């Protein structure tokens, strides 16, 4: 009998599939829009818009913008939030694709 050196084709295929699934999963998790704390978002919005009083509703999304509904001077305003695993936030007013300063 020959001494087997290296991996079999099945082992190699299994390893490649596992790595592919891990990369797809980690890419979605790291760049998804679920990475924020509501207190941080409130402070960030209050810095730009002092009339924002509180967050009414926050909808976390992974592959699209998260939706943040706030009470701004007695009126409901909706912002779209783009965030990542490094807690970098970008806000869009709903209906636009322009960043807030």
GUNU-199227 format. One record per residue: residue in three letters; chain; x, y, z of N, C-alpha, C, O in turn. Coordinates in pm, 1 decimal. Layout:
('ALA', 'A', (X, Y, Z), (X, Y, Z), (X, Y, Z), (X, Y, Z))
...
end
This chain:
('UNK', 'A', (82.3, -118.0, 0.0), (0.0, 0.0, 0.0), (86.7, 124.3, 0.0), (190.9, 130.8, 65.3))
('UNK', 'A', (40.2, 222.7, -75.5), (112.8, 348.9, -80.4), (79.5, 433.4, 40.6), (-31.4, 429.3, 93.8))
('UNK', 'A', (176.9, 508.8, 81.7), (154.1, 603.2, 189.5), (90.4, 728.1, 129.4), (143.9, 787.2, 35.7))
('UNK', 'A', (-25.4, 767.9, 184.7), (-98.3, 881.6, 129.2), (-39.4, 1013.4, 182.3), (-22.2, 1031.7, 302.8))
('UNK', 'A', (-9.8, 1103.0, 89.8), (42.9, 1234.1, 126.9), (-53.8, 1340.7, 77.0), (-96.4, 1337.7, -38.5))
('UNK', 'A', (-87.9, 1433.8, 163.4), (-177.5, 1542.0, 121.8), (-321.6, 1512.5, 158.4), (-351.8, 1422.2, 236.4))
('UNK', 'A', (-409.0, 1591.5, 99.6), (-551.4, 1581.7, 129.2), (-624.4, 1511.5, 16.2), (-580.4, 1514.0, -98.8))
('UNK', 'A', (-735.7, 1449.1, 49.6), (-818.6, 1390.9, -55.0), (-903.9, 1501.4, -116.5), (-915.8, 1610.5, -60.7))
('UNK', 'A', (-961.6, 1472.6, -229.1), (-1043.5, 1571.3, -299.4), (-1165.9, 1610.5, -217.2), (-1206.1, 1726.8, -219.6))
('UNK', 'A', (-1224.6, 1518.3, -146.1), (-1342.2, 1546.3, -62.2), (-1305.3, 1641.4, 51.0), (-1379.9, 1735.0, 79.5))
('UNK', 'A', (-1192.2, 1618.9, 115.3), (-1148.0, 1707.6, 223.0), (-1121.6, 1849.1, 171.4), (-1158.4, 1946.9, 236.4))
('UNK', 'A', (-1059.8, 1859.6, 57.9), (-1032.2, 1990.1, -1.4), (-1161.4, 2061.8, -39.1), (-1174.9, 2181.5, -13.7))
('UNK', 'A', (-1254.8, 1991.8, -98.2), (-1383.2, 2050.9, -135.6), (-1460.1, 2097.0, -12.1), (-1517.9, 2205.7, -12.8))
('UNK', 'A', (-1461.5, 2017.7, 92.0), (-1529.0, 2054.9, 215.6), (-1466.6, 2181.1, 276.2), (-1538.4, 2269.7, 322.4))
('UNK', 'A', (-1335.3, 2189.3, 276.0), (-1265.2, 2306.7, 329.1), (-1297.7, 2431.3, 248.9), (-1321.5, 2537.2, 307.1))
('UNK', 'A', (-1299.2, 2421.1, 116.8), (-1330.1, 2535.7, 32.2), (-1473.7, 2584.7, 52.9), (-1497.6, 2705.3, 58.8))
('UNK', 'A', (-1567.8, 2493.2, 63.7), (-1707.4, 2531.8, 87.5), (-1722.2, 2598.2, 224.1), (-1793.8, 2697.5, 236.8))
('UNK', 'A', (-1656.1, 2545.4, 325.4), (-1663.5, 2605.2, 459.0), (-1603.1, 2745.8, 459.8), (-1658.8, 2835.9, 522.5))
('UNK', 'A', (-1492.1, 2765.9, 392.5), (-1430.9, 2898.7, 383.5), (-1519.2, 2996.8, 307.8), (-1530.3, 3112.9, 347.2))
('UNK', 'A', (-1581.3, 2952.3, 201.1), (-1670.3, 3038.8, 123.8), (-1789.6, 3083.2, 207.9), (-1826.0, 3200.8, 207.0))
('UNK', 'A', (-1849.8, 2990.8, 279.6), (-1962.8, 3024.8, 367.2), (-1918.3, 3121.0, 477.0), (-1991.0, 3215.0, 509.3))
('UNK', 'A', (-1801.7, 3099.6, 534.2), (-1751.5, 3188.5, 639.9), (-1727.0, 3328.8, 586.3), (-1761.4, 3426.0, 653.5))
('UNK', 'A', (-1668.7, 3342.8, 467.7), (-1643.2, 3475.5, 411.2), (-1772.8, 3549.3, 380.3), (-1783.7, 3668.9, 407.0))
('UNK', 'A', (-1869.8, 3480.0, 325.2), (-1998.9, 3543.5, 294.3), (-2067.7, 3585.4, 423.1), (-2121.2, 3696.0, 431.2))
('UNK', 'A', (-2067.3, 3500.3, 522.1), (-2132.0, 3532.0, 649.7), (-2063.1, 3649.0, 719.0), (-2129.5, 3742.6, 763.5))
('UNK', 'A', (-1930.6, 3644.4, 728.3), (-1857.8, 3751.4, 796.6), (-1868.1, 3884.0, 722.9), (-1874.8, 3989.3, 786.3))
('UNK', 'A', (-1869.4, 3880.6, 591.3), (-1886.6, 4003.7, 514.7), (-2020.4, 4068.2, 541.9), (-2028.1, 4190.2, 556.4))
('UNK', 'A', (-2125.6, 3989.7, 549.1), (-2258.5, 4043.3, 579.1), (-2269.4, 4094.3, 721.1), (-2333.5, 4196.5, 745.5))
('UNK', 'A', (-2208.6, 4025.7, 813.9), (-2215.5, 4066.8, 954.0), (-2133.6, 4193.3, 978.3), (-2179.5, 4284.2, 1047.4))
('UNK', 'A', (-2015.2, 4199.9, 923.2), (-1929.0, 4315.8, 948.8), (-1978.2, 4442.0, 880.3), (-1963.9, 4550.7, 936.3))
('UNK', 'A', (-2034.6, 4431.9, 763.7), (-2076.8, 4550.6, 690.6), (-2227.0, 4574.4, 701.6), (-2279.0, 4667.5, 640.2))
('UNK', 'A', (-2296.5, 4492.9, 777.6), (-2439.4, 4511.6, 793.7), (-2473.2, 4636.6, 873.4), (-2387.9, 4692.2, 942.5))
('UNK', 'A', (-2596.2, 4679.7, 863.4), (-2639.8, 4803.2, 927.3), (-2702.5, 4780.6, 1064.4), (-2782.7, 4862.4, 1109.5))
('UNK', 'A', (-2668.1, 4673.9, 1129.6), (-2721.1, 4649.8, 1263.5), (-2625.3, 4696.4, 1371.7), (-2652.5, 4676.6, 1490.1))
('UNK', 'A', (-2514.6, 4757.4, 1334.2), (-2411.0, 4796.1, 1430.2), (-2431.9, 4938.2, 1480.3), (-2369.9, 5031.4, 1429.0))
('UNK', 'A', (-2517.3, 4956.0, 1578.5), (-2532.8, 5086.5, 1641.8), (-2600.1, 5070.2, 1777.2), (-2667.4, 4970.8, 1804.3))
('UNK', 'A', (-2579.7, 5170.3, 1860.7), (-2648.9, 5180.0, 1988.1), (-2743.6, 5298.3, 1978.4), (-2707.4, 5402.7, 1924.2))
('UNK', 'A', (-2864.7, 5282.9, 2030.5), (-2963.4, 5389.1, 2016.8), (-2919.8, 5517.6, 2087.0), (-2948.8, 5627.0, 2038.7))
('UNK', 'A', (-2850.8, 5505.7, 2199.9), (-2803.1, 5625.8, 2268.2), (-2700.3, 5700.6, 2182.7), (-2701.4, 5823.6, 2177.6))
('UNK', 'A', (-2613.2, 5627.8, 2116.8), (-2513.0, 5690.8, 2031.4), (-2577.4, 5759.8, 1912.2), (-2538.1, 5869.9, 1873.7))
('UNK', 'A', (-2676.4, 5693.9, 1854.9), (-2747.3, 5751.9, 1741.1), (-2819.8, 5879.0, 1783.7), (-2819.1, 5978.3, 1711.1))
('UNK', 'A', (-2881.7, 5876.2, 1900.2), (-2953.0, 5993.9, 1950.1), (-2856.3, 6111.1, 1971.2), (-2886.4, 6224.2, 1933.1))
('UNK', 'A', (-2742.2, 6084.4, 2030.9), (-2642.8, 6191.5, 2051.1), (-2591.0, 6246.6, 1918.8), (-2574.3, 6367.6, 1903.4))
('UNK', 'A', (-2565.8, 6157.6, 1823.7), (-2516.0, 6200.7, 1693.1), (-2620.1, 6286.9, 1620.4), (-2586.3, 6388.9, 1560.5))
('UNK', 'A', (-2746.0, 6245.0, 1626.3), (-2851.7, 6324.5, 1563.3), (-2873.1, 6456.5, 1636.0), (-2896.2, 6558.9, 1571.6))
('UNK', 'A', (-2865.8, 6456.3, 1767.9), (-2883.7, 6579.9, 1844.2), (-2769.9, 6677.8, 1819.3), (-2789.4, 6798.8, 1830.1))
('UNK', 'A', (-2652.9, 6628.1, 1786.4), (-2540.6, 6715.5, 1754.2), (-2569.6, 6794.5, 1626.3), (-2542.9, 6914.4, 1618.5))
('UNK', 'A', (-2625.0, 6724.6, 1525.9), (-2656.1, 6790.1, 1398.7), (-2789.8, 6863.3, 1402.7), (-2805.6, 6968.3, 1340.5))
('UNK', 'A', (-2886.0, 6807.6, 1476.0), (-3021.8, 6863.5, 1483.9), (-3061.5, 6873.9, 1630.9), (-3113.3, 6777.5, 1687.3))
('UNK', 'A', (-3038.3, 6988.6, 1693.8), (-3063.4, 7002.2, 1837.8), (-3210.0, 6982.9, 1878.6), (-3238.7, 6962.6, 1996.6))
('UNK', 'A', (-3302.1, 6989.0, 1783.2), (-3443.8, 6974.6, 1816.9), (-3488.8, 6829.3, 1830.1), (-3603.0, 6803.3, 1868.2))
('UNK', 'A', (-3400.9, 6735.0, 1799.3), (-3435.2, 6593.5, 1814.0), (-3444.0, 6561.9, 1962.5), (-3348.4, 6583.0, 2037.1))
('UNK', 'A', (-3560.4, 6510.6, 2005.3), (-3583.0, 6484.6, 2147.1), (-3557.5, 6339.1, 2185.0), (-3490.8, 6311.0, 2284.6))
('UNK', 'A', (-3610.8, 6246.9, 2105.0), (-3594.7, 6105.2, 2139.3), (-3613.9, 6020.3, 2015.5), (-3667.2, 6065.8, 1914.3))
('UNK', 'A', (-3569.4, 5895.8, 2025.4), (-3590.6, 5797.6, 1918.9), (-3721.9, 5726.6, 1947.5), (-3740.5, 5669.1, 2054.8))
('UNK', 'A', (-3812.1, 5731.0, 1851.2), (-3941.7, 5664.5, 1867.1), (-3931.3, 5518.0, 1826.7), (-3982.6, 5429.8, 1895.6))
('UNK', 'A', (-3864.5, 5492.8, 1714.7), (-3856.0, 5355.9, 1663.3), (-3724.0, 5339.7, 1588.1), (-3681.5, 5430.2, 1516.3))
('UNK', 'A', (-3660.6, 5226.3, 1604.4), (-3538.2, 5194.1, 1531.0), (-3553.2, 5055.2, 1471.1), (-3576.1, 4957.7, 1542.7))
('UNK', 'A', (-3540.1, 5046.9, 1340.2), (-3551.9, 4918.5, 1269.7), (-3415.7, 4881.0, 1213.9), (-3363.6, 4947.8, 1124.6))
('UNK', 'A', (-3358.8, 4774.8, 1266.5), (-3226.0, 4731.4, 1222.6), (-3238.8, 4646.3, 1096.6), (-3321.2, 4555.0, 1090.5))
('UNK', 'A', (-3157.9, 4676.5, 997.7), (-3151.8, 4600.2, 873.8), (-3007.0, 4562.9, 847.7), (-2915.6, 4637.5, 882.9))
('UNK', 'A', (-2986.6, 4449.3, 787.0), (-2850.7, 4404.7, 760.8), (-2805.3, 4448.8, 622.3), (-2696.9, 4505.5, 608.9))
('UNK', 'A', (-2884.3, 4424.6, 520.3), (-2840.5, 4450.7, 383.7), (-2900.7, 4575.8, 323.3), (-2881.2, 4601.5, 204.5))
('UNK', 'A', (-2972.8, 4654.0, 400.6), (-3023.0, 4783.1, 354.1), (-3009.3, 4882.2, 469.6), (-2966.4, 4845.0, 578.9))
('UNK', 'A', (-3045.3, 5006.2, 445.8), (-3031.1, 5107.7, 549.4), (-3123.4, 5078.8, 667.2), (-3237.2, 5035.7, 648.4))
('UNK', 'A', (-3074.7, 5102.6, 787.8), (-3158.9, 5093.9, 906.1), (-3247.1, 5218.7, 911.4), (-3205.2, 5326.5, 869.3))
('UNK', 'A', (-3369.0, 5203.8, 963.0), (-3465.5, 5313.6, 966.8), (-3475.8, 5363.3, 1110.6), (-3502.3, 5285.6, 1202.4))
('UNK', 'A', (-3454.5, 5493.0, 1129.3), (-3461.8, 5555.2, 1260.7), (-3572.0, 5660.5, 1256.9), (-3564.3, 5755.4, 1178.8))
('UNK', 'A', (-3673.9, 5644.6, 1340.2), (-3782.7, 5741.7, 1349.7), (-3762.3, 5818.9, 1479.7), (-3751.9, 5759.4, 1587.0))
('UNK', 'A', (-3756.6, 5953.3, 1469.5), (-3729.2, 6037.2, 1585.9), (-3840.9, 6139.4, 1605.1), (-3916.5, 6170.0, 1512.9))
('UNK', 'A', (-3848.6, 6190.8, 1727.1), (-3937.5, 6302.2, 1759.8), (-3853.9, 6429.2, 1752.3), (-3767.7, 6453.4, 1836.9))
('UNK', 'A', (-3880.2, 6509.6, 1650.7), (-3804.0, 6631.9, 1630.5), (-3897.8, 6751.3, 1644.5), (-3972.7, 6784.8, 1552.6))
('UNK', 'A', (-3892.0, 6814.5, 1760.9), (-3972.9, 6933.3, 1789.6), (-4122.7, 6904.3, 1771.5), (-4196.0, 6984.9, 1714.2))
('UNK', 'A', (-4166.4, 6788.9, 1820.8), (-4307.7, 6752.7, 1815.1), (-4350.8, 6686.4, 1685.7), (-4467.2, 6648.1, 1673.8))
('UNK', 'A', (-4263.1, 6671.3, 1589.2), (-4295.6, 6606.4, 1462.4), (-4210.6, 6481.6, 1446.6), (-4097.1, 6474.6, 1493.7))
('UNK', 'A', (-4268.4, 6383.8, 1379.2), (-4193.8, 6261.1, 1351.0), (-4111.8, 6280.5, 1224.2), (-4164.4, 6322.0, 1120.9))
('UNK', 'A', (-3983.2, 6250.3, 1232.9), (-3894.2, 6255.1, 1117.4), (-3828.3, 6119.1, 1105.1), (-3799.0, 6053.4, 1205.0))
('UNK', 'A', (-3805.7, 6078.3, 982.8), (-3744.0, 5948.5, 957.0), (-3608.2, 5969.3, 891.3), (-3594.2, 6046.5, 796.5))
('UNK', 'A', (-3509.2, 5899.0, 943.4), (-3374.1, 5902.5, 888.3), (-3332.1, 5760.8, 852.6), (-3369.5, 5664.6, 919.8))
('UNK', 'A', (-3254.8, 5749.5, 747.1), (-3195.5, 5622.1, 709.1), (-3052.6, 5622.0, 760.2), (-2979.9, 5720.0, 744.0))
('UNK', 'A', (-3012.9, 5512.6, 821.3), (-2882.3, 5503.0, 885.2), (-2796.7, 5400.9, 812.8), (-2839.4, 5288.1, 788.5))
('UNK', 'A', (-2675.7, 5441.7, 778.9), (-2575.5, 5352.0, 723.7), (-2465.5, 5338.9, 828.6), (-2401.5, 5438.1, 863.3))
('UNK', 'A', (-2443.0, 5218.6, 878.9), (-2343.3, 5197.7, 983.9), (-2261.7, 5073.6, 951.5), (-2299.1, 4994.0, 865.4))
('UNK', 'A', (-2149.1, 5057.8, 1022.0), (-2068.9, 4937.6, 1004.4), (-2014.6, 4893.1, 1138.9), (-2046.8, 4952.3, 1242.0))
('UNK', 'A', (-1932.5, 4789.3, 1138.4), (-1884.1, 4728.9, 1261.2), (-1793.3, 4823.4, 1339.7), (-1772.5, 4802.6, 1459.3))
('UNK', 'A', (-1739.3, 4925.7, 1275.9), (-1654.7, 5023.5, 1343.9), (-1736.9, 5138.6, 1401.9), (-1680.6, 5238.6, 1446.4))
('UNK', 'A', (-1867.8, 5125.2, 1401.7), (-1961.0, 5224.6, 1455.3), (-1945.8, 5359.6, 1385.6), (-1952.2, 5464.1, 1450.3))
('UNK', 'A', (-1926.2, 5357.4, 1256.8), (-1925.3, 5479.8, 1177.9), (-2066.1, 5499.6, 1124.0), (-2122.3, 5409.9, 1061.2))
('UNK', 'A', (-2122.1, 5615.4, 1148.1), (-2261.0, 5641.6, 1113.0), (-2269.6, 5744.2, 1001.8), (-2192.5, 5840.1, 998.0))
('UNK', 'A', (-2363.7, 5723.4, 911.6), (-2402.3, 5821.9, 811.1), (-2554.5, 5823.8, 808.8), (-2619.1, 5719.1, 805.8))
('UNK', 'A', (-2609.9, 5942.6, 810.2), (-2754.7, 5958.3, 810.6), (-2801.4, 6017.1, 678.5), (-2735.6, 6104.0, 621.4))
('UNK', 'A', (-2915.0, 5969.3, 630.8), (-2983.7, 6026.3, 516.5), (-3124.7, 6064.8, 562.8), (-3188.6, 5986.6, 633.1))
('UNK', 'A', (-3174.1, 6181.5, 525.8), (-3317.2, 6204.6, 546.1), (-3392.9, 6107.7, 455.2), (-3347.2, 6078.5, 344.7))
('UNK', 'A', (-3505.6, 6058.9, 499.6), (-3580.4, 5961.7, 420.8), (-3618.5, 6022.3, 286.1), (-3662.4, 6137.0, 278.6))
('UNK', 'A', (-3601.3, 5944.6, 181.4), (-3634.9, 5988.6, 47.5), (-3518.9, 6048.5, -29.1), (-3533.1, 6080.3, -147.2))
('UNK', 'A', (-3404.1, 6064.8, 35.5), (-3287.1, 6118.8, -32.9), (-3172.5, 6021.2, -18.1), (-3179.2, 5926.3, 60.0))
('UNK', 'A', (-3069.1, 6045.3, -92.8), (-2946.8, 5964.6, -81.6), (-2828.4, 6053.6, -51.3), (-2714.0, 6013.5, -72.8))
('UNK', 'A', (-2853.3, 6173.2, -2.0), (-2745.2, 6264.8, 30.8), (-2712.4, 6251.1, 179.3), (-2801.3, 6239.0, 263.5))
('UNK', 'A', (-2583.2, 6253.3, 209.0), (-2540.5, 6246.4, 349.0), (-2573.4, 6376.3, 418.5), (-2570.8, 6483.4, 358.0))
('UNK', 'A', (-2604.3, 6365.5, 546.3), (-2614.9, 6485.5, 627.2), (-2473.9, 6528.3, 664.1), (-2385.9, 6443.1, 676.8))
('UNK', 'A', (-2449.9, 6656.1, 681.4), (-2313.0, 6699.7, 714.9), (-2266.7, 6645.6, 848.2), (-2154.3, 6673.1, 890.3))
end
